């Protein structure tokens, strides 16, 4: 990771002793600090910075890392940086516009979700029973999902969140497929490319069907032989796909490379950089994000905000920086399904994100400022509403861990 990639912009409220401040939000000459870059060692230095600045940049290689709650994302820098890389820009062949409102699309998305869900269940049952993978069963559901996501991606992403089940393998496949379609739409891919990317999202872990359930659910650290067995799921998946009629070679390629990493630390081939096909890079990022935000017996679940921050910290190491930045534009700093606390104390769940206003999503309010359940849930679009009922600036104060205050979107909003 180069020097630039170790810098994080944080609010001065998150600044602490032991952090290395490498940049300020104003010229150094306007402050009392003689050095351009230093480690904060005294309370006086800390208080002076907090009085002088709104935000600073800290180098996490030279000092302590900040709490994720205080990391700020500079929209202008992220967007400008993304434009510098031709490969990402070249994907944009179609500018998809939203042409259905959230409420009207939700009903259509629900039907499409049911079709896709049924297809995934049938495919998994077929593979468990030793039958051949039938690609046609999946295509029907994937096509319906993509039609919905093209019209309005927020509706299907909301359903993906609230209809989660307690079957990790099944839900992971479904969620990654939805994320792949949504991300591909944001990147401007054409419809057939979206279909192949979404199908690969459903199928990249299909080889795990040939591994022992006890191995996949093991709660303790895997030994070297067990790690080798788990990693063999990539080859098992390729064997299954190779025997499937009419399987597009692009899907096989994406499945083969979804565990490769941008810095060469992945497997099975240890590919690095652009030697990894773009589809493999996209799916590797999505796979990691959804795994972090899912309930697994052997790992602690992270909030969507924490997972986004983790991806950001690993840009240009595990994941290509431009793809990370574009993914953040897709899902937002507070992705759909995130529990959040507003600046006035109210608590809600994010229902939709805005790609150009990533810190101001739509939020369904659940608790009042005394943390009491509201008699009726109502949606607040922070992109439009800038003040609370007292006329004070209204924003998201922080993301909350999953299950905070006993709230679970999957149980609150199911029919």
N, C-alpha and C positions, 0 to 999 in steps of 0.2 A: 504494500500500500504506500503511495507516495505521500509527501508531506501534506498536500492539499486535502487529501482524502482522510486525514486524521483530525481535521478540524470540525467541531460541532458548534453551531450557534445556539446559545442558551440565554434565557432570561436571567437578569442579574439576581433575581430571587433564588435561583438554583445554584448560584456561585458559592463555593465553599473553600476552606483552607486546603492546600495541596493541589489545587487545580492550576494548570498552566494556561495563562491568558496570552494568546498570541495575536489577537486583533480586537479592536474596540469598534463601537458604532460611530466613532468620531476620530479625528486626527489625534495622534499621541501628543502633539504639541499643545493641544487644548487642555491637557490634563497635567497633573503634578508628577507623573511617573517619568523618570529619566530614561528607562529602558523600553524598547519596543518589543515586548514579550518577556514575561516573568512568571514565576510560580508564586501564588498567593500564600504568604507565610504568616501574616499577622492579621488580627482583627481590624486594625486600623486600615490596612490595605484593602481588606474586604469591604469595609464600610465606605471607603472613598470611591471604590468602583461602583458600588450600589447607588451612591449619590450622583456620580458623574454620568452613568450610562443606563440605557434601557436594556441593552443586550450586549454580550461579548462573545468572542470565539475562543473556545478552549481546545487545546491539543491533547487528545486522550492518550497519545503515546508518550508525552512528556510529563503527564500528571494524572490526577484522579479523574475518572469519568463521572459525568453528571448524572443525577437522577433523570430517568427518561421523561418524567412529567414536565421538565423544564426545557427540553430540547425544542428549538424553534426551527421551522423549515422556511427558507427564503424562497418564495415562489418564483420571483424573477430570476434568481440564480439557477434554480432547477430547470425552468423552462428554457432559458438561454443556453444552458449547458447541453440539454437534450438536442437542441437544434444543430449543434456543432457536429453531430455524428450522422453521417450520411445513411448508414445502414438502417437506423431506426426511421429516419425520414422517408426512406425509399419504401417502407412498408405501407405508407399512407397513400393508397390508391383510391380510397373511398372516404368521403367525409360524411359519416352517418349522423343525421340529425334526429333528435327526439321528436317523434310525430304522434305520440299518444300520451295522454296524461296518466299519472300514476294510478289513480283509482279505476279508470276504465281498463287499463292494461292488466290490473291485478287479477281480474276474473279470467282473462285469456291466459295469463301466465300460470294460473292455478291448474287449468286444464292441461297445458303443456307440461307442467311439472309432474302431474300424475302419469302422463304417458311416458315421460323419461324415467320416472321412478320405477314403473312397471317393467320397462325394458331392461334396466340395470338388474332388478331382482331376478328376472328370467335368465339373463346371461350368467349371473353368478350361480344360480341353481344348475344351469346346464353344465358349467365347468366343474362344479362339485360332483356332478353325476357322471363325469367323464365324456360328456357330449361335446361336439364341436362348437366353437364360438360362431354365432349367427350375427353377422354385421348388420343385416337388414333390421333386426329387432332394435338395435341401438339407433340406427339412422333416423327412424321415424320420430323418436323422442328428441334426438339432437336437432333435427330440422325444425321441430315445433319450438324448442327452446330458443334457437337462434332467431327465428322469426320474431319472437317476443322480445328478446334482448335488443334486436335491431330497432324495434319500435320504441322501447323504453327500458334500459337495463336495470333501473332501480327496482321495478316490480319483481322480477325473477330473483334478483339478489336478496330481496326482503324475504321471499318465500324460502329460498335456500337456507336462510338463517333460522326462521321460525319453525321449519319442518324437520329440523335435525332429529335423528334417532340415535339410539345408544349402540349402533353398530359402526365402529370406526371405519373398517375397510369399505363398507358400503357408502357411508356418508362422505368419506374422504374422496372417493371416486366421483361421486355426484358433485360435490362442492368444487373440486378442481376443474371439472368440466365446465361448470357455470363461470368460474373465475376466468378460465381460458377464453371462453366466448366473449365475456365482458371486456377482458384486456385486449383481445384481438380486435374487437369493435373499436375500442379507444385508439388503437394503433392505426386504424383505417384499413384493415385487411378486407379482402373481398369475401363474399358469402361462402364460397366453396372452401376457401382457406380457413374461415371460422369453423366450418363443419369439421374439417380434418383436425384442427387444433383442439376442438372440444371432444372429438372422438379419442384423440390421443390422451386427453386428460382423464377420460373414463378408463382407459386401458393400460396406462403406464405401469400400474401395480398388479396387473392381472396375473403375473407370474407368481405372486405370493399365494395364490390358490393352491399351488403345489408344495408349499412349505408347511411344516407341522404347526398347528394352532398354538401349541404350548410354546414354541420358539417365538412366534410373533407377539405373544402376550406375556413373555417373561418379564418379571418386575426387577430383577437384578441385572447387573452389568453382564454383557455377553462376553464370552471368551473368544479367542482368536478363531476357533473353528466355527462357532456360532455366527460370528460376524461374516465369515466366508459364506456360510449357508444363506444368511439373509441377503447378502449381495448377489447371490446366484439368482434372485428373483428376476433380475433384468434378463438374463439368458433364458430362463423359463418363459418369461413373457414373450420374448422374440420367437421361441419355438412355437408357442401357441398362435401368434400372429402369422407366422410363416405358413401354417397349415390352414389358415382361414381364407376361403375364396374371396377374390376381389379386394384384398386388403391393400390400400394405397401405400406405396413405398415411403411416402413422407411420414405416415403414421409410424411405420416401423422404425424409421430414422429417429423420430422424436422419442419413442419408447427406449431406444438403445442409448440415448444420450441424456436422459432427464436427471441422472445422478452425477453427470460431469459438472465440474465447477470452474468458474472463470479463471481462477488462479492455478488450475491444474491439480487441485487436491481431491477431485472427485473420482468416481469409478464408473465403469470397469476399465476404461482405456487411459485415464489420466489426461484427457484432452484439456486444452486451455484456450482462453480467448475466443477469437472467431473461428477457431478450428471446431468448436462446438456449434452445430447448426442452430440458427436463431430459434427454431421451435423447441429444441432441447433446453436452451437457455431460459426461455419463457416458462416452460413447464417445471424446470428445477426451482425457479423462484416461487411459482405458485404452490408447488408441492410443499416447500418449506413453510410458506406463510400459513397455509391451511392446517398443516400438522401442528404448528405452534398454537393455533387458536382452537384446536379440537381437544376433546377430553380423551386422553389415552391412559391406560392403566399404569404405564411406566414413566410418565412425564407430567410435569405440572402445566396446566393450561395457562396460556398468557392472554391478556386482553388484546383485542385487535390493535389498539394504539401501541402496546408494547411490542407486538410482532412487527408492525410497520417500522418502528424505531430500530429493531434488531436488523431488519433488512437494510435499513439506511446505514447502520454501522458497518455492514459487510459489503457495501458497494465497492466494486472494483477489486474485491478479494474473492469471496464466494460467488458474487453476482455482478453482472455488468452494471456499472453506475447508471447509464442512460435507461436501462430497463427498470431498474429500481425506481428511478425518479418518475418514469412514465406510469409504473404500477401505482405509485402513491397518488398520481393524478387520477387514476381509475378508481381506487378504493377510498381515497381521502385519508387525511391524518387520523380521523375517527371513522373507520369503515362502518358500513351497514351492520346493524346488530350491536354496536358498541354501546355500553352503558356510560352515560356522561353526567357530570354535575355542572350545572350552569352557574354563572357568576352571581345569580340571585339566590342560590341554594336549592333550586328545584332540580329534580333528577328525571332523566328520560332515556330513551333508546333511539339511536340514530336509524332513521328509516330510508334516507336517501342522501347521497353526497353530490356536491357540485364540483365539477372538474376545475373550474376557475376560482372557486371559493372553498378551498379544501378545509379551512378552519370554521366554516359556517354551513354545516349540513342542515337537513331537515330533521327535527327531533320530535318524537312522540313523548309528551310529558306524562310521567307516571306518578311522581311524588311531589308534594308541595314543598315550600321552603322549610317546613318543620318535619319533613320526611314522612308525611302522612299520605296514604293513597288518595289520589284524586278521584272524585265520584265518576268522572268521565275523562277518558284519555283524549287529548287533542294534540294535533300536530302543529309545530311551530317551525317555520322556515327562517333560519337565522340569516339566510342570504337576503331576506327582505326585512325582518324585524331586527332592529339595531338597538332598541332600548327596552328595559323592563317596565313594569307597571308604574314604577316610581320615577321614570325618566332617566335612569342610570344606564350606562353602556352595558349591553347584554352580550355575553359570549360564553364559550365553554371554558370553565375553570380547569377541569381535569377529566381524564378518562378514569373509569372505575373498573376494578377487577370483575370478571364474570361472577354472577351470583350475589353481588353487593346488595345489601338491604333486602335479601331474599328474593330478588328480581331475576326472572329467567324468561327471556323473550319467547323461547320455545313453548313454554306452558301458558304464558299470558295471552298469546294471540292465536293459538290453534282453535279451529272451529270445534 
